[in-house]
Amino acid sequence: MYITKWIEGEKNLNDFCLRKFNETPRFIETIGKVGTSAKVHRVYKWREDKLRYTTMYLLFMEHPKGTVGDISDIRHQTYESIRANRSSLLIK
């Protein structure tokens, strides 16, 4: 099982990873890694409120208390459903 966190924007991602892992993620194309076990997927989501795409990052890692079994279900969420999730870190 996995724990996940949606993060909007590269600056928010880097700030979060520096606090949590003491390093920034390393990417090859749209998939990155940070720390010893966390992975990051770069995904572009359509924002209805601004009528444009925004860069979102899905950070995930295996965890004994994780609640997500399949990452692909999470990857395909809309921006509006990500925004409704209180654990998401969004640009204000």
N, C-alpha and C positions, 0 to 999 in steps of 0.2 A: 504494500500500500504506500501511497505517496502523500506528501503535504505539498500544497501549491500556493503560489502568490502571484497575482497579476501586478505588473508595474508598468506605468505609462511614462515613456520618455527615457532617453539614455542617461541623462543627468540623475534622475531619480534612481535608476538601476544602479549606477556607479556609487552613488551615496549610500544606498541600502547595503550593497555588497561590501563596501569598505567598513561599514559599521558591523555587519554580521560576520564577514569572513576575512577582514583585513586585506582584501585584494579586490581588483575589478575583474569582471569576466573576460575570458579570451574566446573569441569567435572564429569559426570557420564557416563562411557564408551566413546562414541564419541560425545555426546551432552553436551554443557556447557552453563553457564550463567554468565554474567558480568553486573555490574550496576543493575539498577532496571528493565530495559526492554530489554536489548540486549541479544541475543542468539548466540551461536557459534556452528557450526558443523565442526568436524574434518573429512577431506576427503583426501584420498590418490590419487594423480594424477600422471600419467605416463609422464615423461619428455623424449621426443625424443632426445634432445640434449645431455643428460647424460646417457641415456638408463637405467633409474632406476625410482622408485617411489619416490615422495617427499610428505611431509605432508603439506597440505593446510588447512586453516581455513576460513570458510565462516561466517563472522560476519554480523548479520542483526537485524534490529529492525523496528517496525512500526513508520512511520513518515508521517505527513500531506503532505509533498512534495515528498514522495517516488514515484519511477517510476516502481518498480517491484511488480507484482501482485502475482506471483507464484514462491516460492523459489525453487521448484523442477526443474524448467527450468534452473536456475542459477547453482544449485548443479551439474548438468550433463555437464557443460562446460568442454572443454579440456584444458590442461595446456597452449597450444598455444593461445587459445582465451582469457584465463585469463591474459596471458602475454601481449596481445595486449591492454587490458583495462588499461588506464592510472591511474585509481584510485587504482589498485592493489598494494599491498606492497610486493615486492619480495626480495629474498636473492640475493645479487649481487655477 
